Amino acid sequence: MRLLIAAGVAFIACTSIAFAQDDIMASRYGNTTVVKMSNGTEVHFFYNADHTFTGNVIGMDYKMKGTWAVNGDKICSTYDVPPPGVTNPQCNAIEAHKVGDTWQADGRTITLVGGVQ
């Protein structure tokens, strides 16, 4: 019986590891996605494994929240209240990154920073 339970626990652990490796967003959970717009505006996004997100515009009292979903090579964010000029859902290209990476996308500079900042 113990062997059966141990085998079941090992299977679940391996399945969880495999799932995390397949989750393109896994590196973002518990970390901060910093988006710098071409006009100098900086936005910090916090993505959760339950497909929710929050965010704030640095230097302004503007908070965002909503849900996200990966659809192929796109991440689609649906804001509870969309920011001015943004339509729901807003879909952008997504690719895997690790903490410390900086890349360009849609005219923005994006950095994945460790922890919640």
NULUM-321583 format. One record per residue (C-alpha): residue number from 1; y, x, z negated; residue in three letters. Coordinates in pm, 1 decimal. Each point is the difference from the previous one (the first is absolute). Example, Ala and Ser with C-alpha at 12.3 -4.5 7.8 and 13.67 -1.06 7.14 Angstrom:
BEGIN
@n 1 | north -450.0 | east 1230.0 | up -780.0 | res ALA
@n 2 | north 344.0 | east 137.0 | up 66.0 | res SER
//
This chain:
BEGIN
@n 1 | north 0.0 | east 0.0 | up 0.0 | res MET
@n 2 | north 242.6 | east 281.0 | up -85.9 | res ARG
@n 3 | north -75.8 | east 165.1 | up 331.6 | res LEU
@n 4 | north 82.4 | east -322.8 | up 184.2 | res LEU
@n 5 | north 332.3 | east -36.8 | up -186.1 | res ILE
@n 6 | north 88.7 | east 366.4 | up 62.1 | res ALA
@n 7 | north -80.0 | east -39.7 | up 369.1 | res ALA
@n 8 | north 220.1 | east -310.6 | up 16.5 | res GLY
@n 9 | north 291.4 | east 178.6 | up -168.2 | res VAL
@n 10 | north -38.5 | east 298.5 | up 234.5 | res ALA
@n 11 | north -1.7 | east -232.7 | up 302.5 | res PHE
@n 12 | north 317.9 | east -175.3 | up -116.9 | res ILE
@n 13 | north 171.0 | east 335.4 | up -63.9 | res ALA
@n 14 | north -92.1 | east 128.0 | up 346.8 | res CYS
@n 15 | north 115.3 | east -324.0 | up 160.8 | res THR
@n 16 | north 334.5 | east 20.1 | up -182.7 | res SER
@n 17 | north 52.4 | east 359.2 | up 116.2 | res ILE
@n 18 | north -85.3 | east -92.9 | up 358.6 | res ALA
@n 19 | north 238.0 | east -297.5 | up -15.6 | res PHE
@n 20 | north 283.7 | east 220.8 | up -131.6 | res ALA
@n 21 | north -55.8 | east 245.4 | up 284.6 | res GLN
@n 22 | north 27.8 | east -287.0 | up 250.6 | res ASP
@n 23 | north 318.7 | east -139.2 | up -159.3 | res ASP
@n 24 | north 289.9 | east 147.1 | up 195.0 | res ILE
@n 25 | north 235.6 | east -106.8 | up -280.9 | res MET
@n 26 | north -199.0 | east 153.9 | up -289.8 | res ALA
@n 27 | north 231.1 | east 301.7 | up -32.1 | res SER
@n 28 | north 297.0 | east -232.4 | up -53.2 | res ARG
@n 29 | north -133.4 | east -179.6 | up -308.1 | res TYR
@n 30 | north 175.9 | east 133.7 | up -309.9 | res GLY
@n 31 | north 237.3 | east 206.0 | up 214.0 | res ASN
@n 32 | north 339.5 | east -51.7 | up 164.5 | res THR
@n 33 | north 61.4 | east -37.9 | up 372.7 | res THR
@n 34 | north 358.0 | east 118.9 | up 54.6 | res VAL
@n 35 | north 161.6 | east -125.8 | up 320.9 | res VAL
@n 36 | north 328.1 | east 157.4 | up 112.9 | res LYS
@n 37 | north 181.6 | east -196.7 | up 267.8 | res MET
@n 38 | north 215.0 | east 164.6 | up 266.0 | res SER
@n 39 | north 311.3 | east -145.9 | up -170.7 | res ASN
@n 40 | north -83.5 | east 183.2 | up -325.6 | res GLY
@n 41 | north -144.4 | east -299.0 | up -186.4 | res THR
@n 42 | north -303.1 | east 89.7 | up -212.4 | res GLU
@n 43 | north -265.5 | east -253.7 | up -95.2 | res VAL
@n 44 | north -291.6 | east 56.3 | up -239.0 | res HIS
@n 45 | north -315.6 | east -206.8 | up 57.7 | res PHE
@n 46 | north -291.1 | east -38.6 | up -241.3 | res PHE
@n 47 | north -324.6 | east -128.3 | up 152.2 | res TYR
@n 48 | north -283.7 | east -147.1 | up -207.1 | res ASN
@n 49 | north -370.0 | east -31.7 | up 78.0 | res ALA
@n 50 | north 26.5 | east -378.3 | up -41.1 | res ASP
@n 51 | north 213.2 | east -9.1 | up 319.0 | res HIS
@n 52 | north 331.3 | east -52.3 | up -179.3 | res THR
@n 53 | north 303.7 | east 227.7 | up 10.4 | res PHE
@n 54 | north 336.3 | east 41.2 | up -165.0 | res THR
@n 55 | north 296.0 | east 205.6 | up 107.1 | res GLY
@n 56 | north 358.7 | east 79.7 | up -73.2 | res ASN
@n 57 | north 297.3 | east 134.7 | up 188.3 | res VAL
@n 58 | north 127.9 | east 309.8 | up -175.9 | res ILE
@n 59 | north 361.0 | east -29.2 | up -112.7 | res GLY
@n 60 | north 1.2 | east -378.6 | up 31.5 | res MET
@n 61 | north -123.7 | east -278.7 | up -220.5 | res ASP
@n 62 | north -230.9 | east -128.1 | up 273.2 | res TYR
@n 63 | north -366.5 | east -60.7 | up -80.8 | res LYS
@n 64 | north -275.1 | east -106.3 | up 238.8 | res MET
@n 65 | north -351.2 | east -130.9 | up -44.1 | res LYS
@n 66 | north -267.7 | east -154.3 | up 210.9 | res GLY
@n 67 | north -344.3 | east 52.4 | up 147.0 | res THR
@n 68 | north -138.3 | east 239.9 | up 256.9 | res TRP
@n 69 | north -296.7 | east 10.1 | up 237.8 | res ALA
@n 70 | north -133.7 | east 262.0 | up 237.4 | res VAL
@n 71 | north -62.1 | east -138.1 | up 346.6 | res ASN
@n 72 | north -153.1 | east 268.7 | up 221.3 | res GLY
@n 73 | north 248.6 | east 288.7 | up 10.5 | res ASP
@n 74 | north 283.3 | east -206.2 | up -152.2 | res LYS
@n 75 | north 102.4 | east -91.8 | up -352.4 | res ILE
@n 76 | north 159.8 | east -342.1 | up -18.2 | res CYS
@n 77 | north 224.1 | east -74.6 | up -298.1 | res SER
@n 78 | north 89.9 | east -355.5 | up -89.3 | res THR
@n 79 | north 299.9 | east -8.5 | up -233.4 | res TYR
@n 80 | north 43.7 | east -277.7 | up -256.5 | res ASP
@n 81 | north 367.2 | east 6.8 | up 105.5 | res VAL
@n 82 | north 49.4 | east 215.1 | up 311.8 | res PRO
@n 83 | north 281.7 | east 256.5 | up -8.5 | res PRO
@n 84 | north 294.9 | east -75.8 | up 229.6 | res PRO
@n 85 | north -100.1 | east 48.3 | up 363.8 | res GLY
@n 86 | north -374.0 | east 10.8 | up -72.9 | res VAL
@n 87 | north -240.6 | east -268.0 | up 121.3 | res THR
@n 88 | north -335.7 | east -81.9 | up -159.9 | res ASN
@n 89 | north -238.7 | east 156.0 | up 48.7 | res PRO
@n 90 | north 143.6 | east 343.6 | up 76.2 | res GLN
@n 91 | north -265.4 | east 216.7 | up 165.4 | res CYS
@n 92 | north 20.4 | east 377.4 | up 37.4 | res ASN
@n 93 | north -240.8 | east 272.9 | up 108.3 | res ALA
@n 94 | north -223.6 | east 132.0 | up -281.0 | res ILE
@n 95 | north -203.3 | east 317.0 | up -28.8 | res GLU
@n 96 | north -170.2 | east 180.2 | up -286.3 | res ALA
@n 97 | north 211.1 | east 245.5 | up -201.9 | res HIS
@n 98 | north -37.6 | east 190.5 | up -322.9 | res LYS
@n 99 | north 246.4 | east 55.0 | up -283.4 | res VAL
@n 100 | north 258.6 | east 256.7 | up 111.2 | res GLY
@n 101 | north -10.3 | east -95.8 | up 370.0 | res ASP
@n 102 | north 323.7 | east -72.3 | up 186.5 | res THR
@n 103 | north 0.4 | east -161.0 | up 344.5 | res TRP
@n 104 | north 221.1 | east -186.4 | up 246.8 | res GLN
@n 105 | north -57.3 | east -362.2 | up 101.3 | res ALA
@n 106 | north 225.0 | east -253.0 | up 171.2 | res ASP
@n 107 | north 308.8 | east 221.4 | up -44.0 | res GLY
@n 108 | north -64.5 | east 43.1 | up -373.8 | res ARG
@n 109 | north -112.0 | east 294.3 | up -211.0 | res THR
@n 110 | north -281.7 | east -93.3 | up -238.3 | res ILE
@n 111 | north -133.3 | east 207.0 | up -290.3 | res THR
@n 112 | north -293.9 | east -81.0 | up -225.0 | res LEU
@n 113 | north 96.0 | east 114.4 | up -351.3 | res VAL
@n 114 | north -237.8 | east 23.3 | up -295.0 | res GLY
@n 115 | north 45.5 | east -258.5 | up -274.3 | res GLY
@n 116 | north 243.3 | east -287.6 | up -33.1 | res VAL
@n 117 | north 355.2 | east 120.5 | up 61.3 | res GLN
//
